[in-house]
Amino acid sequence: MRIHPGTIQTLPVFEVVEKGYLLGSEADNVFIGRRELKPKTEPGAEVEVFTYYNEERDLEATTQLPTLQVGEVGCYRVLSSNPIGSFISIGTRRDILIPHSEQVESLEDGRMALVLLLEDEENRRLYATTKLNRHLRSIEIPYKRGDEVVMTIAEKIDIGRRVIIDGKYVGALFRQEMTDNVRLGEKVKGYVRKVEGKDIVVSMQREGMELLDDAKFKILDYLELNGGYVRLNDETDPEEIKLRLHMSKKTFKKAAGMLFKEGKVLLTKFGVKVNKTGELPPAWEKNKMLAEEEGGEEPAPKPRPRKEEEQQQEQTWVDKPFVPKGRTAAKPTFNADRPDRADRAERSERPQRTERTERAPRDERGDERRDERRDDEPRESTPKKTLTFKGKK
């Protein structure tokens, strides 16, 4: 039996020593403290333990099992940092170091980090790294389309999220393939969509008939938990459907249509409800409330019908010409051959204002300059006042 550092193993008690026990065999064994096992544990008893390197770089075992083993990926919070690197706790007796050389970017205290646990055999230590691509890209990919996998959510990318598949492979989860909100480090079920070289594309939902069968089951289960009715129809926002049923709106419409044909649900004006009779209503083709599921595309929204008063008011506003205050409207002219000539003729008849090129001097009374007066303005008709002095003639 061989002992693998950084992993959880079931080992037999080989020998009882002064301060504890030796687990394994005569050729390969590991020490575990006396307080880790039950009193009076006899040789031959099997114990589930995790092996790690202690401060003296010696291999040691503990019954305090971690949540991460060598070769696996997990998300953990940074506890502290020093000039050597940052430390995280994986749930066992000894914290794990993330050296600065193994960090994509500097990790601050309290920050969540997606890490891969590795073993340094030369220096006899366990350490973690955030440079996942360096250690995972070279492994041969054994998946094919449709395989079910476990995805660990990694950092955000332009097309969606990078994910770690089964803790060993790097893949991409497109945004449109997400049926639920995800968080960094969360583990979710996924399905392989495509494998090209070292690139893996995954989804959170099945495809084909398996997708529809799964969607039908989710709808019926949701109806059962909510009194046999759900207020979702053809006008419901896709994000609400994704939040409540964890599926796309297109999948919901297809699955609901299939359940309706099977006589399991009724499609009302406002939502979907359980069909208690199990019979298909007459003339259902003319009264469907959801769009045809085979069409593929959702129908365009119908324009809101306008009232006759709004249409009449808009037409009156368009036909009525603009007339400045204090003037009468000019009689419109229209030339069928050249409609633009009438516009130019009308503009040419308007009086043109000329720019003043030189300043005219003021007269002795301080009147306004004559050149600024327009010919059609009336002259001032107010009589001028004469100055008189009392006591003098």
PAVEX-185265 format. One record per residue: x, y, z of N, C-alpha, C in turn; residue in three letters. Coordinates in steps of 0.02 Angstrom, whole numbers. Example, Ala and Ser with C-alpha at 12.3 -4.5 7.8 and 13.67 -1.06 7.14 Angstrom:
BEGIN
R    n_X    n_Y    n_Z   ca_X   ca_Y   ca_Z    c_X    c_Y    c_Z code
R    660   -284    390    615   -225    390    660   -165    390  ALA
R    642   -112    354    684    -53    357    645      2    394  SER
//
This chain:
BEGIN
R    n_X    n_Y    n_Z   ca_X   ca_Y   ca_Z    c_X    c_Y    c_Z code
R     42    -60      0      0      0      0     44     62      0  MET
R     30    108    -46     69    169    -52     30    229    -25  ARG
R     66    272     11     36    332     40     46    390     -8  ILE
R     -9    426    -24     -6    483    -70    -17    547    -30  HIS
R     34    589    -23     27    652     16    -25    698    -16  PRO
R    -63    731     27   -113    779      3   -178    748    -18  GLY
R   -190    685      0   -252    650    -19   -284    618     42  THR
R   -347    601     35   -384    566     88   -381    491     74  ILE
R   -357    452    122   -349    380    114   -373    344    176  GLN
R   -391    281    167   -408    237    223   -348    191    235  THR
R   -315    200    292   -253    163    306   -262    121    369  LEU
R   -230     63    372   -233     21    433   -181     44    484  PRO
R   -196     33    547   -148     47    600    -95     -8    597  VAL
R    -32     12    586     22    -36    579     56    -51    646  PHE
R     69      2    684    106     -8    747     89     47    796  GLU
R     88     30    860     77     79    913    145    101    939  VAL
R    157    168    938    221    196    961    209    239   1022  VAL
R    263    272   1046    259    308   1109    208    365   1108  GLU
R    209    408   1056    165    466   1054    106    459   1007  LYS
R     98    399    977     41    391    932     42    324    898  GLY
R     29    326    832     23    265    793     58    275    726  TYR
R     77    219    696    102    218    627     49    185    584  LEU
R     31    219    530    -20    194    484     14    171    419  LEU
R    -14    121    388     12     97    324     42     28    330  GLY
R    104     22    307    139    -42    309    211    -32    331  SER
R    248    -86    336    318    -81    357    359    -43    306  GLU
R    342    -50    242    380    -16    189    362     56    181  ALA
R    300     73    192    276    142    183    225    157    237  ASP
R    244    200    285    199    215    340    202    290    356  ASN
R    153    314    394    147    384    413    126    388    486  VAL
R    151    439    521    136    447    592     71    486    601  PHE
R     32    468    653    -27    505    674    -27    510    750  ILE
R    -43    567    777    -43    578    849    -94    536    886  GLY
R    -80    523    950   -123    481    990   -192    513    999  ARG
R   -194    578   1005   -259    612   1017   -304    611    955  ARG
R   -277    593    897   -317    591    836   -363    530    832  GLU
R   -345    476    869   -383    414    866   -415    399    933  LEU
R   -462    354    932   -496    334    993   -447    298   1040  LYS
R   -458    303   1104   -414    267   1151   -415    192   1140  PRO
R   -359    161   1152   -352     88   1146   -366     62   1076  LYS
R   -345    103   1026   -351     79    957   -298     25    945  THR
R   -318    -31    919   -273    -88    910   -246    -90    839  GLU
R   -187   -120    828   -160   -129    760   -209   -168    716  PRO
R   -213   -149    654   -259   -180    607   -323   -140    595  GLY
R   -339    -94    641   -398    -52    632   -386     -3    575  ALA
R   -437      8    535   -431     53    477   -457    123    496  GLU
R   -420    174    472   -436    242    489   -434    284    425  VAL
R   -484    328    418   -485    375    360   -448    438    380  GLU
R   -395    454    344   -351    510    363   -332    551    301  VAL
R   -305    611    315   -276    655    264   -202    663    282  PHE
R   -159    655    232    -86    660    244    -60    726    219  THR
R    -14    756    257     14    821    240     85    825    267  TYR
R    122    878    248    189    890    274    186    940    331  TYR
R    217    922    388    217    967    446    274   1018    441  ASN
R    286   1055    496    337   1108    496    407   1080    484  GLU
R    421   1018    504    487    988    494    492    953    426  GLU
R    443    963    383    440    932    316    434    856    320  ARG
R    409    831    376    395    759    383    322    746    368  ASP
R    308    687    340    239    670    323    201    650    386  LEU
R    140    678    393     99    666    451     26    657    429  GLU
R    -13    624    470    -83    611    454   -128    642    507  ALA
R   -190    657    486   -240    685    531   -309    659    510  THR
R   -353    653    560   -422    634    546   -466    694    530  THR
R   -437    755    534   -473    816    516   -469    823    440  GLN
R   -521    802    405   -519    797    332   -532    864    299  LEU
R   -495    881    246   -504    945    211   -558    941    158  PRO
R   -572    998    128   -620   1002     73   -585   1004      5  THR
R   -518    996      4   -480    998    -58   -422    949    -54  LEU
R   -410    914   -109   -354    868   -113   -309    887   -171  GLN
R   -250    857   -172   -202    872   -225   -232    856   -293  VAL
R   -226    905   -340   -254    896   -407   -325    922   -414  GLY
R   -355    946   -359   -423    972   -362   -423   1048   -358  GLU
R   -480   1078   -380   -488   1151   -382   -542   1171   -333  VAL
R   -530   1225   -297   -579   1251   -250   -572   1326   -242  GLY
R   -622   1356   -211   -623   1428   -200   -620   1442   -125  CYS
R   -570   1482   -104   -558   1494    -33   -542   1568    -21  TYR
R   -553   1589     41   -539   1658     61   -468   1664     88  ARG
R   -434   1717     68   -365   1729     90   -367   1751    164  VAL
R   -330   1715    207   -329   1730    278   -278   1785    294  LEU
R   -218   1778    268   -165   1826    282   -112   1823    227  SER
R    -71   1875    225    -18   1879    175     46   1903    208  SER
R    104   1882    181    169   1905    203    215   1907    142  ASN
R    279   1925    151    324   1929     93    332   1864     54  PRO
R    314   1807     84    321   1743     49    261   1731      4  ILE
R    202   1747     28    141   1735    -10     79   1744     33  GLY
R     24   1711     12    -40   1716     47    -60   1647     72  SER
R    -98   1645    127   -118   1582    158   -194   1574    155  PHE
R   -215   1511    144   -285   1493    144   -294   1432    189  ILE
R   -356   1421    212   -371   1362    252   -418   1318    211  SER
R   -398   1253    205   -440   1206    168   -477   1159    216  ILE
R   -477   1176    281   -515   1138    329   -477   1085    366  GLY
R   -410   1084    360   -370   1035    395   -325   1070    445  THR
R   -278   1033    476   -238   1060    531   -188   1113    507  ARG
R   -166   1111    446   -113   1156    423   -139   1199    365  ARG
R   -126   1265    369   -146   1311    315   -101   1300    254  ASP
R   -127   1319    196    -92   1309    132    -66   1375    106  ILE
R     -4   1375     82     28   1436     56     16   1442    -19  LEU
R      0   1504    -41     -1   1522   -112     59   1568   -124  ILE
R    115   1543   -149    174   1585   -159    159   1643   -208  PRO
R    195   1698   -201    185   1755   -246    197   1735   -318  HIS
R    244   1689   -329    258   1666   -398    202   1626   -428  SER
R    155   1602   -386     99   1562   -410     34   1602   -410  GLU
R     37   1668   -406    -22   1710   -406    -27   1748   -472  GLN
R    -85   1745   -504    -96   1783   -566    -93   1857   -552  VAL
R   -123   1878   -497   -119   1946   -472   -115   1945   -397  GLU
R    -89   1998   -367    -79   1999   -295   -144   1989   -258  SER
R   -143   1945   -208   -203   1928   -170   -203   1967   -104  LEU
R   -258   2001    -92   -265   2040    -30   -303   1998     22  GLU
R   -294   2016     85   -328   1981    139   -404   1987    132  ASP
R   -439   1931    140   -511   1930    135   -538   1918     65  GLY
R   -495   1916     16   -518   1906    -53   -528   1832    -67  ARG
R   -578   1816   -109   -590   1747   -130   -544   1731   -189  MET
R   -516   1670   -187   -469   1650   -240   -485   1579   -261  ALA
R   -484   1567   -326   -494   1500   -354   -424   1469   -362  LEU
R   -412   1413   -327   -344   1385   -324   -345   1311   -342  VAL
R   -285   1287   -360   -272   1216   -373   -220   1193   -323  LEU
R   -234   1139   -287   -188   1112   -237   -138   1066   -270  LEU
R    -73   1078   -255    -19   1039   -286     30   1015   -233  LEU
R     73    968   -252    125    942   -207    193    958   -236  GLU
R    237    985   -194    307    998   -213    349    942   -182  ASP
R    362    890   -221    397    831   -194    469    847   -175  GLU
R    501    892   -212    572    907   -198    579    942   -131  GLU
R    537    992   -118    540   1029    -55    494   1001     -1  ASN
R    458    947    -17    414    913     30    365    962     63  ARG
R    319    986     22    268   1032     47    207   1030      1  ARG
R    150   1051     27     89   1061    -12     81   1136    -23  LEU
R     61   1156    -83     51   1227    -98     -6   1234   -147  TYR
R    -31   1295   -154    -86   1309   -200    -64   1360   -252  ALA
R   -100   1361   -308    -85   1408   -362   -150   1434   -392  THR
R   -148   1496   -415   -205   1524   -452   -192   1522   -528  THR
R   -134   1499   -549   -118   1494   -620   -142   1426   -645  LYS
R   -207   1422   -654   -239   1357   -671   -221   1334   -740  LEU
R   -219   1380   -789   -206   1359   -858   -139   1325   -865  ASN
R    -90   1347   -827    -23   1319   -833    -22   1245   -815  ARG
R    -63   1225   -767    -61   1156   -741   -115   1111   -769  HIS
R   -167   1140   -800   -224   1099   -822   -229   1092   -898  LEU
R   -198   1135   -937   -208   1134  -1009   -175   1075  -1043  ARG
R   -125   1046  -1012    -87    993  -1046   -117    923  -1038  SER
R   -172    918  -1001   -202    852   -988   -247    833  -1047  ILE
R   -246    770  -1067   -288    747  -1122   -362    747  -1101  GLU
R   -405    771  -1146   -476    779  -1130   -514    715  -1148  ILE
R   -549    684  -1100   -583    621  -1114   -658    628  -1129  PRO
R   -684    690  -1137   -756    700  -1142   -780    699  -1215  TYR
R   -845    688  -1222   -879    694  -1287   -944    733  -1275  LYS
R   -976    752  -1329  -1036    793  -1324  -1091    757  -1286  ARG
R  -1123    794  -1239  -1178    767  -1200  -1157    738  -1133  GLY
R  -1093    732  -1119  -1071    704  -1055  -1089    751   -998  ASP
R  -1110    722   -942  -1126    762   -883  -1063    772   -841  GLU
R  -1051    834   -819   -990    850   -782  -1009    895   -722  VAL
R   -960    905   -678   -967    952   -622   -921   1011   -636  VAL
R   -950   1071   -637   -912   1131   -654   -901   1173   -592  MET
R   -840   1197   -583   -823   1247   -532   -817   1314   -566  THR
R   -858   1363   -546   -860   1427   -580   -796   1467   -565  ILE
R   -763   1490   -618   -702   1529   -612   -717   1602   -630  ALA
R   -666   1638   -655   -672   1710   -665   -716   1726   -726  GLU
R   -738   1789   -729   -779   1813   -785   -736   1825   -846  LYS
R   -765   1810   -905   -733   1825   -969   -785   1859  -1013  ILE
R   -764   1881  -1073   -808   1919  -1117   -870   1879  -1137  ASP
R   -863   1814  -1148   -918   1774  -1173   -959   1742  -1117  ILE
R   -936   1748  -1055   -972   1718   -999   -928   1705   -939  GLY
R   -913   1641   -927   -872   1621   -870   -823   1567   -891  ARG
R   -763   1569   -861   -717   1513   -866   -734   1464   -810  ARG
R   -733   1399   -824   -752   1349   -775   -698   1295   -772  VAL
R   -694   1262   -714   -650   1205   -705   -694   1142   -704  ILE
R   -683   1097   -751   -725   1039   -760   -697    980   -722  ILE
R   -737    953   -675   -717    896   -633   -651    908   -598  ASP
R   -634    971   -586   -573    989   -550   -509    977   -587  GLY
R   -513    963   -653   -452    945   -690   -445    980   -757  LYS
R   -501   1005   -786   -498   1033   -854   -528   1103   -855  TYR
R   -502   1145   -900   -526   1213   -907   -576   1216   -965  VAL
R   -632   1247   -954   -683   1254  -1005   -714   1323  -1005  GLY
R   -762   1334  -1050   -796   1399  -1056   -871   1387  -1053  ALA
R   -904   1429  -1013   -977   1428  -1007  -1004   1492  -1036  LEU
R  -1039   1487  -1093  -1065   1547  -1126  -1122   1577  -1084  PHE
R  -1129   1643  -1092  -1179   1679  -1053  -1250   1655  -1069  ARG
R  -1264   1640  -1132  -1331   1619  -1152  -1346   1547  -1129  GLN
R  -1295   1511  -1107  -1305   1443  -1083  -1313   1439  -1008  GLU
R  -1315   1498   -974  -1324   1499   -902  -1399   1503   -887  MET
R  -1424   1455   -850  -1495   1455   -831  -1506   1480   -760  THR
R  -1452   1502   -727  -1457   1528   -660  -1397   1572   -645  ASP
R  -1403   1616   -595  -1347   1656   -575  -1295   1613   -539  ASN
R  -1231   1626   -553  -1177   1586   -524  -1128   1632   -488  VAL
R  -1090   1603   -441  -1041   1640   -403   -973   1607   -409  ARG
R   -921   1645   -397   -853   1620   -400   -844   1562   -351  LEU
R   -818   1506   -375   -806   1448   -333   -865   1401   -325  GLY
R   -924   1420   -350   -983   1377   -343   -978   1317   -390  GLU
R  -1001   1259   -365  -1000   1198   -405  -1071   1183   -430  LYS
R  -1079   1175   -495  -1144   1163   -527  -1138   1106   -577  VAL
R  -1195   1077   -592  -1197   1023   -641  -1197   1053   -712  LYS
R  -1161   1023   -758  -1157   1047   -826  -1154    991   -876  GLY
R  -1157   1010   -940  -1157    962   -995  -1111    986  -1050  TYR
R  -1072    941  -1077  -1023    958  -1129  -1060    972  -1194  VAL
R  -1046   1029  -1225  -1075   1048  -1289  -1027   1034  -1347  ARG
R   -963   1049  -1337   -916   1042  -1392   -846   1034  -1364  LYS
R   -805    993  -1398   -734    985  -1381   -693    995  -1445  VAL
R   -651   1046  -1444   -607   1061  -1500   -536   1069  -1475  GLU
R   -494   1018  -1488   -426   1021  -1463   -425   1020  -1387  GLY
R   -398   1074  -1358   -396   1081  -1285   -452   1125  -1258  LYS
R   -498   1147  -1302   -553   1191  -1282   -617   1151  -1271  ASP
R   -650   1164  -1215   -712   1130  -1198   -766   1183  -1187  ILE
R   -822   1176  -1221   -880   1220  -1213   -934   1181  -1176  VAL
R   -959   1209  -1122  -1008   1174  -1080  -1071   1217  -1073  VAL
R  -1124   1185  -1048  -1188   1218  -1038  -1218   1195   -972  SER
R  -1265   1235   -946  -1300   1217   -884  -1365   1179   -899  MET
R  -1380   1167   -962  -1441   1131   -979  -1427   1079  -1033  GLN
R  -1470   1028  -1035  -1463    976  -1085  -1482   1003  -1153  ARG
R  -1480    960  -1204  -1501    980  -1270  -1544    925  -1301  GLU
R  -1582    945  -1354  -1625    897  -1388  -1684    877  -1346  GLY
R  -1707    816  -1354  -1764    790  -1317  -1750    784  -1243  MET
R  -1687    772  -1225  -1671    768  -1155  -1683    835  -1121  GLU
R  -1667    890  -1156  -1680    957  -1129  -1754    968  -1119  LEU
R  -1796    949  -1168  -1868    960  -1163  -1899    915  -1109  LEU
R  -1876    853  -1104  -1902    809  -1052  -1885    836   -983  ASP
R  -1825    861   -975  -1806    891   -911  -1847    954   -897  ASP
R  -1859    994   -948  -1899   1056   -940  -1971   1040   -922  ALA
R  -2000    989   -952  -2068    968   -936  -2074    946   -863  LYS
R  -2024    910   -840  -2024    888   -771  -2019    948   -723  PHE
R  -1978    998   -740  -1970   1057   -698  -2035   1097   -694  LYS
R  -2070   1104   -752  -2133   1142   -753  -2186   1107   -710  ILE
R  -2193   1042   -718  -2243   1005   -679  -2226   1007   -604  LEU
R  -2162   1001   -588  -2142   1003   -518  -2155   1072   -489  ASP
R  -2142   1125   -527  -2155   1193   -503  -2229   1205   -494  TYR
R  -2271   1179   -539  -2343   1186   -533  -2369   1151   -470  LEU
R  -2341   1093   -455  -2362   1055   -396  -2345   1093   -332  GLU
R  -2288   1127   -331  -2267   1163   -271  -2302   1230   -264  LEU
R  -2336   1254   -316  -2368   1320   -314  -2443   1316   -327  ASN
R  -2474   1264   -303  -2547   1259   -307  -2574   1246   -376  GLY
R  -2535   1220   -422  -2559   1203   -488  -2564   1260   -537  GLY
R  -2532   1317   -522  -2536   1374   -568  -2472   1415   -564  TYR
R  -2450   1440   -622  -2392   1484   -625  -2408   1540   -674  VAL
R  -2395   1602   -654  -2412   1660   -696  -2353   1675   -743  ARG
R  -2346   1634   -793  -2296   1642   -846  -2330   1632   -913  LEU
R  -2320   1679   -958  -2350   1672  -1025  -2302   1698  -1078  ASN
R  -2329   1710  -1138  -2288   1729  -1195  -2257   1798  -1187  ASP
R  -2285   1841  -1143  -2260   1908  -1134  -2215   1915  -1072  GLU
R  -2202   1861  -1037  -2160   1863   -978  -2087   1876   -997  THR
R  -2052   1916   -955  -1982   1931   -968  -1940   1867   -964  ASP
R  -1894   1856  -1011  -1853   1795  -1009  -1814   1786   -945  PRO
R  -1792   1841   -913  -1753   1836   -851  -1796   1809   -794  GLU
R  -1861   1825   -794  -1905   1799   -742  -1915   1724   -750  GLU
R  -1922   1701   -812  -1928   1628   -824  -1864   1593   -803  ILE
R  -1807   1622   -819  -1743   1592   -800  -1736   1589   -724  LYS
R  -1760   1640   -689  -1755   1643   -616  -1800   1592   -583  LEU
R  -1860   1583   -609  -1909   1540   -576  -1905   1467   -597  ARG
R  -1890   1454   -661  -1890   1386   -687  -1821   1361   -707  LEU
R  -1771   1406   -707  -1702   1387   -725  -1699   1359   -796  HIS
R  -1730   1393   -841  -1728   1374   -912  -1740   1436   -954  MET
R  -1723   1432  -1018  -1733   1489  -1062  -1807   1495  -1081  SER
R  -1827   1554  -1105  -1896   1565  -1124  -1915   1521  -1184  LYS
R  -1869   1511  -1229  -1883   1468  -1287  -1896   1397  -1265  LYS
R  -1856   1371  -1219  -1867   1303  -1194  -1933   1298  -1156  THR
R  -1949   1349  -1117  -2012   1350  -1080  -2072   1346  -1127  PHE
R  -2071   1384  -1181  -2127   1384  -1228  -2134   1317  -1263  LYS
R  -2078   1286  -1281  -2081   1221  -1313  -2108   1168  -1265  LYS
R  -2082   1167  -1204  -2103   1117  -1155  -2175   1127  -1135  ALA
R  -2197   1190  -1125  -2267   1203  -1108  -2314   1182  -1164  ALA
R  -2294   1194  -1226  -2335   1172  -1283  -2341   1097  -1286  GLY
R  -2287   1061  -1271  -2290    988  -1271  -2335    962  -1215  MET
R  -2331    993  -1156  -2374    972  -1101  -2447    986  -1116  LEU
R  -2460   1041  -1153  -2528   1057  -1172  -2556   1004  -1220  PHE
R  -2516    984  -1269  -2538    933  -1316  -2550    866  -1282  LYS
R  -2511    853  -1229  -2520    791  -1192  -2579    794  -1143  GLU
R  -2611    852  -1137  -2668    860  -1093  -2651    867  -1020  GLY
R  -2588    886  -1004  -2567    891   -935  -2574    961   -907  LYS
R  -2573   1012   -951  -2581   1081   -928  -2629   1118   -974  VAL
R  -2653   1175   -951  -2694   1220   -990  -2658   1286   -996  LEU
R  -2658   1315  -1056  -2626   1379  -1069  -2679   1433  -1068  LEU
R  -2683   1470  -1013  -2732   1523  -1006  -2702   1589  -1030  THR
R  -2743   1642  -1025  -2720   1708  -1048  -2663   1734  -1006  LYS
R  -2661   1717   -942  -2611   1745   -897  -2557   1696   -875  PHE
R  -2567   1632   -887  -2516   1585   -865  -2532   1513   -882  GLY
R  -2500   1467   -844  -2507   1396   -855  -2535   1364   -792  VAL
R  -2583   1319   -800  -2611   1284   -743  -2621   1211   -759  LYS
R  -2626   1171   -707  -2633   1099   -715  -2701   1083   -745  VAL
R  -2701   1037   -793  -2763   1013   -824  -2788    953   -783  ASN
R  -2837    964   -741  -2861    912   -696  -2899    858   -733  LYS
R  -2932    877   -788  -2972    827   -825  -2928    783   -869  THR
R  -2872    810   -892  -2829    772   -937  -2852    770  -1008  GLY
R  -2906    806  -1024  -2933    807  -1092  -2910    871  -1128  GLU
R  -2896    865  -1192  -2874    921  -1232  -2935    964  -1250  LEU
R  -2935   1029  -1235  -2993   1071  -1251  -3005   1074  -1326  PRO
R  -3070   1082  -1347  -3085   1085  -1418  -3057   1148  -1450  PRO
R  -3039   1142  -1515  -3014   1199  -1554  -2955   1233  -1520  ALA
R  -2909   1192  -1492  -2853   1222  -1456  -2805   1257  -1504  TRP
R  -2803   1237  -1567  -2758   1269  -1615  -2773   1342  -1624  GLU
R  -2839   1362  -1617  -2858   1432  -1627  -2852   1473  -1563  LYS
R  -2845   1439  -1506  -2846   1475  -1443  -2781   1470  -1405  ASN
R  -2727   1452  -1438  -2662   1446  -1403  -2639   1514  -1379  LYS
R  -2612   1516  -1318  -2588   1578  -1289  -2513   1586  -1296  MET
R  -2478   1531  -1310  -2406   1535  -1321  -2392   1530  -1395  LEU
R  -2336   1559  -1417  -2317   1556  -1488  -2303   1484  -1508  ALA
R  -2309   1470  -1571  -2298   1402  -1597  -2227   1381  -1581  GLU
R  -2219   1323  -1546  -2153   1304  -1524  -2107   1282  -1581  GLU
R  -2136   1258  -1636  -2093   1238  -1691  -2067   1297  -1731  GLU
R  -2093   1356  -1722  -2073   1413  -1762  -2001   1435  -1750  GLY
R  -1978   1429  -1688  -1909   1446  -1674  -1900   1517  -1652  GLY
R  -1936   1565  -1680  -1928   1635  -1663  -1992   1661  -1630  GLU
R  -1983   1707  -1584  -2039   1735  -1549  -2074   1787  -1593  GLU
R  -2140   1792  -1588  -2175   1841  -1630  -2158   1911  -1609  PRO
R  -2158   1957  -1658  -2144   2027  -1643  -2204   2057  -1606  ALA
R  -2191   2102  -1559  -2246   2132  -1521  -2292   2173  -1566  PRO
R  -2357   2166  -1555  -2406   2203  -1595  -2407   2276  -1575  LYS
R  -2412   2323  -1623  -2415   2394  -1605  -2480   2410  -1569  PRO
R  -2476   2456  -1522  -2535   2475  -1484  -2582   2515  -1528  ARG
R  -2646   2494  -1534  -2693   2532  -1577  -2706   2601  -1548  PRO
R  -2701   2650  -1592  -2712   2719  -1569  -2786   2738  -1576  ARG
R  -2808   2781  -1532  -2877   2804  -1534  -2887   2851  -1593  LYS
R  -2949   2855  -1615  -2965   2898  -1672  -2950   2971  -1656  GLU
R  -2960   2991  -1593  -2946   3061  -1575  -2872   3077  -1582  GLU
R  -2827   3029  -1561  -2756   3041  -1568  -2736   3046  -1641  GLU
R  -2763   3002  -1683  -2746   3004  -1754  -2770   3069  -1786  GLN
R  -2832   3091  -1768  -2859   3152  -1797  -2819   3213  -1774  GLN
R  -2799   3213  -1710  -2760   3269  -1684  -2692   3272  -1718  GLN
R  -2661   3215  -1728  -2595   3214  -1762  -2601   3237  -1834  GLU
R  -2654   3217  -1870  -2664   3237  -1939  -2676   3312  -1943  GLN
R  -2715   3340  -1896  -2728   3412  -1896  -2664   3451  -1884  THR
R  -2621   3426  -1840  -2558   3460  -1825  -2512   3460  -1885  TRP
R  -2512   3405  -1923  -2469   3401  -1983  -2494   3448  -2038  VAL
R  -2560   3451  -2048  -2587   3490  -2104  -2587   3565  -2090  ASP
R  -2590   3586  -2028  -2596   3657  -2012  -2529   3692  -2021  LYS
R  -2524   3744  -2064  -2460   3778  -2074  -2443   3823  -2015  PRO
R  -2378   3837  -2008  -2355   3881  -1954  -2366   3954  -1974  PHE
R  -2400   3992  -1931  -2414   4063  -1944  -2388   4104  -1886  VAL
R  -2339   4149  -1897  -2315   4190  -1841  -2370   4235  -1815  PRO
R  -2363   4256  -1752  -2413   4297  -1719  -2414   4366  -1751  LYS
R  -2475   4391  -1766  -2482   4457  -1797  -2480   4458  -1872  GLY
R  -2474   4399  -1904  -2472   4396  -1977  -2526   4348  -2002  ARG
R  -2542   4356  -2064  -2591   4311  -2096  -2554   4259  -2136  THR
R  -2584   4200  -2139  -2551   4145  -2175  -2551   4158  -2249  ALA
R  -2493   4145  -2280  -2488   4151  -2353  -2520   4092  -2387  ALA
R  -2548   4107  -2444  -2582   4054  -2481  -2530   4006  -2510  LYS
R  -2533   3943  -2492  -2480   3897  -2516  -2486   3884  -2590  PRO
R  -2430   3877  -2622  -2426   3859  -2693  -2390   3794  -2700  THR
R  -2408   3758  -2752  -2377   3692  -2761  -2366   3680  -2835  PHE
R  -2307   3662  -2852  -2289   3645  -2920  -2278   3570  -2923  ASN
R  -2320   3536  -2959  -2316   3463  -2962  -2251   3440  -2992  ALA
R  -2225   3480  -3041  -2162   3459  -3074  -2102   3472  -3031  ASP
R  -2097   3533  -3004  -2041   3551  -2962  -2067   3583  -2898  ARG
R  -2083   3541  -2847  -2110   3569  -2785  -2061   3613  -2749  PRO
R  -1995   3607  -2762  -1946   3647  -2725  -1943   3718  -2750  ASP
R  -1969   3732  -2814  -1967   3800  -2840  -2014   3846  -2800  ARG
R  -2073   3820  -2780  -2119   3861  -2742  -2088   3883  -2676  ALA
R  -2050   3838  -2644  -2017   3857  -2582  -1966   3911  -2593  ASP
R  -1926   3906  -2647  -1875   3957  -2660  -1907   4023  -2678  ARG
R  -1963   4022  -2715  -1997   4085  -2733  -2025   4119  -2671  ALA
R  -2052   4080  -2625  -2079   4110  -2565  -2024   4141  -2523  GLU
R  -1966   4108  -2519  -1911   4136  -2480  -1882   4199  -2512  ARG
R  -1884   4203  -2579  -1855   4261  -2614  -1898   4323  -2605  SER
R  -1965   4315  -2593  -2009   4373  -2585  -2003   4404  -2516  GLU
R  -1974   4368  -2467  -1967   4395  -2400  -1913   4449  -2400  ARG
R  -1923   4504  -2361  -1872   4556  -2358  -1808   4529  -2327  PRO
R  -1752   4546  -2358  -1687   4523  -2335  -1655   4577  -2292  GLN
R  -1627   4555  -2236  -1593   4601  -2192  -1520   4605  -2211  ARG
R  -1495   4666  -2215  -1425   4677  -2235  -1384   4691  -2174  THR
R  -1321   4670  -2178  -1275   4683  -2124  -1251   4755  -2125  GLU
R  -1245   4785  -2066  -1221   4853  -2061  -1145   4853  -2066  ARG
R  -1118   4891  -2114  -1046   4889  -2129  -1008   4943  -2093  THR
R  -1039   4998  -2076  -1003   5051  -2041  -1049   5082  -1989  GLU
R  -1018   5110  -1939  -1055   5139  -1883  -1075   5210  -1901  ARG
R  -1138   5226  -1890  -1163   5294  -1904  -1158   5335  -1840  ALA
R  -1137   5398  -1844  -1129   5440  -1783  -1197   5458  -1754  PRO
R  -1197   5467  -1688  -1257   5491  -1655  -1266   5565  -1667  ARG
R  -1329   5590  -1670  -1340   5663  -1676  -1339   5694  -1607  ASP
R  -1348   5761  -1602  -1341   5798  -1540  -1393   5776  -1489  GLU
R  -1452   5756  -1509  -1504   5736  -1462  -1497   5664  -1439  ARG
R  -1448   5630  -1465  -1438   5560  -1444  -1488   5513  -1472  GLY
R  -1520   5530  -1530  -1567   5484  -1561  -1531   5422  -1587  ASP
R  -1570   5371  -1600  -1542   5310  -1628  -1518   5322  -1699  GLU
R  -1471   5281  -1720  -1442   5289  -1786  -1496   5278  -1838  ARG
R  -1493   5321  -1891  -1545   5317  -1943  -1540   5253  -1984  ARG
R  -1480   5229  -1993  -1474   5170  -2036  -1502   5107  -2003  ASP
R  -1516   5109  -1937  -1545   5051  -1905  -1620   5051  -1908  GLU
R  -1650   5107  -1928  -1723   5110  -1935  -1745   5076  -1999  ARG
R  -1799   5040  -1993  -1828   5009  -2052  -1875   5058  -2085  ARG
R  -1882   5053  -2152  -1924   5100  -2190  -1997   5094  -2170  ASP
R  -2018   5035  -2151  -2089   5027  -2137  -2107   5045  -2065  ASP
R  -2058   5067  -2022  -2073   5087  -1953  -2099   5159  -1952  GLU
R  -2148   5174  -1912  -2174   5244  -1908  -2126   5288  -1870  PRO
R  -2122   5352  -1892  -2079   5400  -1857  -2111   5421  -1792  ARG
R  -2070   5445  -1745  -2096   5468  -1681  -2138   5531  -1692  GLU
R  -2199   5533  -1668  -2244   5590  -1676  -2254   5630  -1611  SER
R  -2218   5612  -1558  -2225   5647  -1494  -2191   5715  -1499  THR
R  -2226   5772  -1481  -2195   5840  -1486  -2139   5847  -1436  PRO
R  -2088   5885  -1459  -2030   5895  -1416  -2046   5947  -1362  LYS
R  -2020   5938  -1303  -2030   5985  -1248  -1980   6042  -1251  LYS
R  -2003   6103  -1232  -1960   6162  -1230  -1946   6181  -1158  THR
R  -1885   6204  -1146  -1864   6223  -1078  -1884   6295  -1063  LEU
R  -1914   6307  -1006  -1933   6374   -982  -1905   6386   -915  THR
R  -1888   6450   -900  -1859   6467   -834  -1906   6515   -801  PHE
R  -1924   6501   -738  -1970   6543   -701  -1937   6609   -683  LYS
R  -1975   6665   -688  -1951   6732   -672  -1918   6768   -730  GLY
R  -1909   6733   -786  -1877   6764   -845  -1923   6754   -905  LYS
R  -1920   6803   -949  -1959   6800  -1011  -1912   6801  -1069  LYS
//
